[in-house]
Amino acid sequence: MKKALLILLIFSTITQLFGQIPSFQKPQPATLGTYSNVVTFPTQKQNGFSQPNQNNVLQNMLWQQQQQIHLQNQRLINQATHHQQQGTLPQDVLDDIAEFENPKYSSIAEAYNSLNYKFPTVTKKGTNFYESAFQKFSSMLSGKEPLNLKRAVFLVENSYYENTMPYQEFDETLRNIAGLISLKMKQDKMPNNQLAKNLAIYQFMADTFKVKIPHKENQVFTHYPFKYDFEDYRGEKDYRKMFVSKLLLQHSGQCHSMPLLYLLLADELGAKAWLSYSPNHSFIKFMVNGRLQNYETTNGHFTTDAFALSSGFIKAEALANKVYLDTLSKKQLIAHCLMDLALGYEHKYGYNEFSLKCAKLALKHHPQNITALMVKANYYNALLGYVAKQSREKRLPNIQFGDVPQVYELYQKVKQAQQELDDSGFAEMPQEAYQNWLKGIQKETEKSKQTFQNIQQSLWKK
């Protein structure tokens, strides 16, 4: 992304990254006066305007506009003073006039130093569960506690439900499913190896899955394929759409919850599988004959990296930085869940220091985590907007960046966070393009069937 575009991004919200990996709350555009070094706007302290260079048309136009605004403001003040003497103005307007005539601050720097450069502390019900979950994530990532995907997913969802989700029920559901898959493998006389376990999970999620119940004559358990949830698949209206618990209860999900369920079942069965990213998307990889095979949990198709590259939104930098199409380690997967925790918090409570805290911890253990880079950039952009909002409410004068160190420092953080995101190789994939790409997966049906047949043949080779 070029530097010219970078400056524009500072004053706009950063577009949401994932189509189905949780979306971000949209911050308000940050407009903190004029920060250009080309045109210097007068401050309240100057109380006047210097004559511009007559040969500079732009400066002349600006000077004329500023004079008109100044004269109009003076007329309004004169009118207000007249009404004040007559006692016809409400008290809040009288207070505003008094503040204008007798400003609280002796300098621009003092005025801007009075602003709050942190978001207000959230004291709403339920935030304590998020703080508790963060500490548990921190313990896992630091090595104080074992890395546990099931516990991580539960922490994310239970925090959103304000500690009302029973872990025992969640745990037993996953163990029971894994038990059915193991039973199916035995009844079908499948070998007990990594490939067989992955294929059995695939059958449970993508095919009509039938298994005979032991000691119960003619009783068969049947499980039908999970379906793709097209309604609010980004979780913008109902964030619970992103949850594995919702997938298990309603039998439908998307490319956030489905791969997580696959990996949870793989953990229960001792199967090796990995999460991988492509733009706006996540999917599964597992080994077949010494090579990684891509599996789309959203539709049950087997695809290739070449197909993912055909979207046109994977830059060479993103591949070099292992942002896309790489496999996540167990620790990186826990960092991925930590960002799910942050996004759930934002969805319930808005931007807060909690978002930045989660992003920093995730990036410490997974520097290429695209969600964390996005959250960090969004956070600082939203914070700049919050400072701008305060300056407008207090009617503070426009400034240049160098006028106030705190504003300049925040501006530099916005630029740095955006640059880190840009350096990662991230490129926005519009929603329409993503949907067209998903349709392209459906067109790969015949290739997917052939791949599945080849995998099955590999399974039974001696």
QUIRA-V77022 format. One record per pair of residues at least 4 apart in sequence whose ideal C-beta (glycine too) atoms are under 7 Angstrom apart, sorted by the first residue. I is the first residue (numbers start at 1). J is the second residue. Records with the same first field share a line. If there is no record, write none. Layout:
BEGIN
I=J + J
END
This chain:
BEGIN
1=5 + 6 + 422
5=9
6=415 + 418
8=12
9=14 + 418
10=30 + 414 + 415
11=29 + 30 + 31
12=29
13=26 + 27 + 29 + 381
14=374 + 377 + 378 + 381
15=428
16=23 + 24
17=370 + 371 + 374
18=22 + 23 + 280
19=234 + 280 + 281 + 431 + 434
20=233 + 234 + 254 + 255 + 256 + 280 + 281
21=256 + 282 + 371
22=235 + 239 + 242 + 256 + 340 + 343
23=234 + 235 + 236
24=343 + 346 + 374 + 375 + 378
25=346 + 347 + 350 + 351
27=351 + 378 + 381 + 382 + 385
28=385
29=385
30=381 + 384 + 385 + 388
31=388
32=384 + 387 + 388 + 391 + 407
33=398 + 399
34=39 + 41 + 398
35=400 + 401
37=400
39=62
40=400
41=398
42=46 + 48 + 49 + 66
43=108 + 397
44=397
45=108
49=63 + 66 + 67 + 70
52=56 + 59 + 60 + 63
53=59
54=60
56=60
57=61
58=62
59=63
60=64
61=65
62=66
63=67
64=68
65=69
66=70
67=71
68=72
69=73
70=74
71=75
72=76
73=77
74=78
75=79
76=80
77=81
78=82
79=83
80=84 + 89 + 97
81=85
82=86
83=88 + 89
84=89 + 94 + 97
89=93 + 94
91=95
92=96
93=97
94=98
95=99
96=100
97=101
98=102
99=103 + 104
105=110 + 111 + 114
106=110
107=111
108=112 + 397 + 399 + 403 + 404
109=113 + 403 + 404
110=114
111=396
112=396 + 399 + 404 + 406 + 407
113=406
115=387 + 390 + 391
116=390
117=387 + 406 + 410
118=353
119=351 + 352 + 353 + 383 + 386
122=127 + 349 + 352
124=349
126=162 + 348
127=131 + 349
128=132
129=133 + 159 + 162 + 163
130=134 + 159 + 341 + 345 + 354
131=135
132=136
133=137 + 155 + 159 + 341
134=138 + 341 + 357 + 358
135=139
136=140 + 155
137=141 + 152 + 155 + 334 + 338 + 341
138=142 + 361
139=144 + 145
140=145 + 147 + 148 + 152 + 334
141=331 + 334 + 335 + 361 + 365
147=330 + 331 + 334
148=152
149=153 + 263 + 264 + 267 + 333
150=154 + 171 + 174 + 264 + 267
151=155
152=156 + 334 + 337
153=157 + 244 + 260 + 264 + 337
154=158 + 167 + 170
155=159 + 341
156=337 + 340 + 341 + 344
157=161 + 165 + 243 + 244 + 245
158=163 + 165
159=341 + 344
160=239 + 344 + 348
161=165
165=170 + 245
166=170
167=171
168=172
169=173
170=174 + 245
171=175
172=176
173=177 + 248
174=178 + 264 + 265 + 268
175=179 + 268
176=180
177=181 + 204 + 265
178=182 + 265 + 268 + 269
179=183
180=184 + 211 + 221
181=185 + 200 + 201 + 204 + 265 + 269
182=186 + 269
183=187 + 211
184=188 + 200 + 209 + 211
185=190 + 196 + 200
187=211 + 212
190=196 + 200
191=196 + 459
192=196
194=198 + 271 + 272 + 287
195=199 + 288 + 458 + 459
196=200 + 459
197=201 + 269 + 271
198=202 + 271 + 273 + 286
199=203 + 455 + 459
200=204
201=205 + 262 + 265 + 266 + 271
202=206 + 295
203=207 + 209
204=209 + 223
205=225 + 226 + 262 + 297
206=225 + 300
207=225
208=222 + 224 + 225
209=223
210=220 + 222
211=220 + 221
212=220
213=219 + 220 + 221
225=300
226=247 + 251 + 252 + 253 + 258
227=251 + 252
228=252 + 254 + 298 + 299
229=233 + 241 + 252 + 253 + 254
232=236 + 237 + 238 + 241
233=241 + 254
235=239 + 241 + 242
239=344 + 347
240=246
241=246
242=256 + 257
243=247 + 257
244=248 + 257 + 260 + 261 + 264
245=249
246=250 + 253 + 257
247=252 + 253 + 257 + 258 + 261
253=257 + 258
254=258 + 298
255=259 + 281 + 282 + 283 + 297 + 298
256=260 + 282
257=261
258=262 + 297 + 298
259=263 + 275 + 282 + 283 + 284 + 297
260=264
261=265
262=266 + 273 + 284 + 297
263=267 + 273 + 275
264=268
265=269
266=271 + 273
272=286 + 287
273=284 + 285 + 286
274=285 + 327 + 328
275=282 + 284 + 328 + 333 + 336
276=282 + 283 + 285 + 325 + 326 + 327 + 328
277=281 + 282 + 323 + 324 + 370
278=308 + 311 + 314 + 324 + 325
279=311 + 313 + 314 + 324 + 429
280=429 + 434
283=294 + 295 + 296 + 297
284=295 + 297
285=292 + 293 + 294 + 327
286=293 + 295
287=291 + 292
288=293 + 455 + 458
289=458
293=302
294=302 + 303 + 304 + 305
295=302
296=300 + 301 + 303 + 441
299=441 + 442
301=441 + 444 + 445 + 448
302=448 + 451 + 452
303=307 + 441 + 444
305=309 + 325
306=310
307=444
308=314 + 325
309=314
311=429 + 437
313=427 + 429
314=318 + 319 + 324
315=425 + 427
316=320
317=321 + 425
318=323 + 324 + 424 + 425 + 426
319=324 + 325
321=368 + 424 + 425
322=326 + 368
323=368 + 370 + 424 + 425
328=332 + 333 + 336
329=333
330=334
331=335 + 365
332=336 + 365 + 366
333=337
334=338
335=339 + 362 + 365 + 366 + 369
336=340 + 369
337=341
338=342 + 358 + 361 + 362
339=343 + 358 + 362 + 369 + 371 + 372 + 375
340=344
341=345 + 358
342=346 + 354 + 355 + 358 + 359 + 375
343=347
344=348
345=349 + 354 + 355
346=350 + 351 + 355
351=355 + 379 + 382
353=357
354=358
355=359 + 375 + 379
356=360 + 376 + 379
357=361
358=362
359=363 + 372 + 375 + 376 + 379
360=364
362=366 + 369 + 372
363=367 + 369 + 372
368=424
369=373
370=374 + 424 + 426
371=375
372=376
373=377 + 420 + 421 + 424
374=378 + 421
375=379
376=380 + 417
377=381 + 417 + 418 + 421
378=382
379=383
380=384 + 413 + 414 + 417
381=385 + 414
382=386
383=387 + 410
384=388 + 410 + 411 + 414
385=389
386=390
387=391 + 407 + 410
388=392
389=393
390=394
391=396
399=403 + 404 + 407
401=407 + 408 + 411
402=408
404=408
405=409
406=410
407=411
408=412
409=413
410=414
411=415
412=416
413=417
414=418
415=419
416=420
417=421
418=422
419=423
420=424
421=426
422=426
429=433 + 434
430=434
431=435
432=436
433=437
434=438
435=439
436=440
444=448
445=449
446=450
447=451
448=452
449=453
450=454
451=455
452=456
453=457
454=458
455=459
457=461
END
